[in-house]
Amino acid sequence: MSSFFKNFPLIKYSFGDNEPLVYFQKISTGVDLIDVLKEQISVYTKQTILDNERPDTLSYKLYGTSDYYWTFFLMNDKLRESGWPVPSEREYEVLYERYPNYTMTTDSFVATSFPVGTKVKTSTGYFATVLKKNLDLGQIIIKPNGFKEVYVSQANSYQIIGATPSEYPNNFTGVTSISFDDGSITQVASVWLSQAEYNAAHHYEDSKGEYVDVNPYSQDRSGKKLVTVKDRFQAKNRDLKEIVVLRPEVADSVVGEFKKLLRT
């Protein structure tokens, strides 16, 4: 267990309805000392997190001990919410891991069709599953399910066979429509833009950098700046690297007071 949590008071807790009570750190304990210090510029300074720098190594560089790593998260809400920034050389790797699917942008009305979990077929003959929809942008995010439909001349019919991931980029970025047909219900949506998920729109901005709405039933996005998922990820990652930290000359006293308040 992290050395940070050893300072938290102990309470009796049961890890299950029929489990016996055991002593465990009360992790909901909160001390407003750090929040107060955030308003006092004399106790903190700005710091840029370097590539491949970990919380413990940054703590050692600043304070001569790796034990103060947790102060970075208490001093910076964005680190608690989003985690430690990704090294620049790993941005694309992490981006592809987090957004591995495909975004179909449609001007069709899809609010009541193509619910999450629907198995659809693309105009290129590949099958996929609807993962989510962003109705504000007219987006349907789909995940390939490993099958495609091909015409077999010998049998004079279409058959469903396996599809390999290496085929996906070319055959999911050229989609012009997606459809669903279970024999009783048929749904079709036109697709005017099909992209890898990380290249699709995250939002649009005006000239001042403010979020603006678009008409999801129109292809016209003129006068609005496109910010892709990749753009947003990289900008957020850059912002995560700019943090505030306790000044080395006050770190020991602040940490000591913090631990004392936890034990009271």
N, C-alpha and C positions, 0 to 999 in steps of 0.2 A: 504494500500500500504506500502511496506517496507520503513523504515526510510532512507535506503540508497538512494532510488530514489528521495526523496524529495529535494535532493541537485542538481539534474539535472536541467539545464535551461529549461524553458517552450517555446514551439513553438505552433503555430496554426496548428491543424490537423483535418482532416475529416475522420470519421470512416464509410465511405461509399460514393458512388458517389453523392448521393443527400442529404447527411447529412450536417448540419451546422458546421462551423469551431469551434473547442473548443481548449482551452489550455491544453497541455499534455506534460509530461516530454519527452525530447529528449533523448531517451534511447540509441541512436547511438553515443552519446557524448563519446569521448575517451580521456583519459589523459595518456600520456606516463610516468608519474612519477613513477608508480609502476614497469613498465618494466625496467626503469633505476635503480631502487632500487634493483631489482633482481640480478643485477651484483655486488652489493656492499655487501660483506659478513659481514660487520660490522653492518648492520641494520637488519639482519635476523638470525634465528637459526632454527635448525631442530626440528621437533615435530612429535610424533607418536599419531595418533588418536586412542583412546581407544574404545573398544566395547561399543555401546550404547551412545557414546558421540556425541552430536549434535553440529552444528556450534555455536549456541548461548551459549551453556554451556561451550564449549572450549574457546570462547571469554571471558566469565566471569572468567574462571579459570586463564587465562593468563593476562587479562587486567583489571579485576574488573568491566567490563561492558559487556553486551551481544550485544552492538551496533556495535562492530567491526567484527562481523561474516563474513561480505562480503570481508574483506581483505584476508581471506584464499583462496577465489576463484580467486581473482585478482593476488595473489602471486603464485598460482599453476594452470597452464593451464590444467592439467589433471583433476582437480576437476570441472572446467568449462565444459570440454568435456564429462566427464563420470559421474559426480555427486558425492555425498558424499558416502564413503564406506559403505558396508552392514555389520552389526554386524556378528561375526563369527557364532553365533547360528542360524542366519537367512539365511546363504549362500545357503543351500540346498533348502529352501522354495522359495527363489528368483530365484534360478537356474531352478527349476521345472516350475515356473511361466513363465519365459522367454523362456524356451526351452521345451515345453510340447509335442512335436511331435515326429516323428520317421524318422530316416535316413536310406535310402536304398543305400548301396554302390554297384555299378555295374561295370563290366568291358565291358558292352555293349556300343555301340556308341549311345549316347542319345542327341547329340547336336541339332538334328533336330526333335526329337520326345519327347513326354511327356512334352509339354509346360506347363507353369504355369496355373493352373486352370483345367487341365485335371482330369477327374474322372477315377480312376484306381481301379482295383481289384487285391488283393494280392493272392499269391498261397495258403494262408490259408483261403481264402474265404471272406475276409473283404474288404470293400470299403473305399476309401480314396481320398483325393484331393491333387494334386501336388501343394505345396506352393512355392518352389524354387528349383533351381538346382545349384550345384557347380561342374562345369565341370572339374576343375583342380584336384578335388579329386574323381571324378566319383560318386558324391552323388546326390540323389534325396530325398528331404525332403517332407514327406507326412503327412497329417492330417486326422485322422479317421473321417468319416462323419456319423457314427452311424448306419451303416447297414452291414449285412453280408449275404452271400448266403449259404443256407443249402439244403440238399436233404430231401424231404418229401416222405417217402416210400408209404404212402397211395395214394398220387397223382402221384407217379412215376415221379417226376420232381423236379427241383431245384426252390426254392423260396427265395425271398429277405425279410428278417425280421430285426427287430431292434437288435442292439448290444449295450451292456452296457460297460461303461469305465472300469469296473473291469476286463473285458475280454482282454483288449488291450495288456498289457505287454506280456502275453504268446503268443498272436496270431499276434503280429506285430514284435516280435523279432525272430520269426521262419520262416520268409518269405524267399523263394528261388527265387521268380520272381514276377514281377508286369506286368499287361497287361491292354490294352485299346482296346475295340472293340465296334464300334458304328454301325456295320452292313456293313459299306463300307470301313473302315480303321481298321486294326489290328496292334497293336504295342505290342511287348513283350521285356522286359529287364530282363536278369538274375540278381539275387541278391546274392552276395557271403558273404555279411555281413549286417545284419539288426539289428539296435540298437535303443534304446531311443536316442533322439536327443542330450541330454547332455553328453552321453557316446561316441558319434561319434567323428571322427577326426576333430579338428579345423585346424591343420596344422602338418607338419613334420619338424624336425630339424636335423642338422648334429651334430657332436661331439662338435662343438663350440657354439651350441645354435642358429645357423643361420637358417632361413627358407630355406627349400629345396623343389624342385618340385618332384612329383611322376608321374609315368606313369598311367593315369587313366584307361587304358585298360589292366592293369596287376594287379594281386593280390599280386605281390611281393613288399613288403615294407622293405625288409631286409636292414640293415645298416642305417636305418633312425629312429629317435626317434619320437614316436607318442605323440602328445600333444592333448588331448581331449578338447572338449568344456568346460567340468567341470574343467580340469586342468587350462585352459586359464582364465576362470572366476575367480577362486580362486587366481591365481597368480596376476591378475590385481587388484583384491580387496585388496590383501595384499599391493601392491604397492601404492594404493590410500591412505593407512593409513600413509604413510611416506611423510610428507609435510614440507615445510618451512614456517615460520611465522615471522612477525615483532617482534623484541625484545621488551619486555614490556617498556623499558626505552625510546624507540623512537616512540612507537605506537601513542601516542597523537599528537606529532608534525607532523608525516607523514599523519595521517588522517586529521588533520586540514589543512595542505597544499593541500591535495587532494581535499577537499571540497571547498577550496578557488579557486583553479584552475577551478573547475566545474562551479563556479558562474561567472567567468570572461568571 
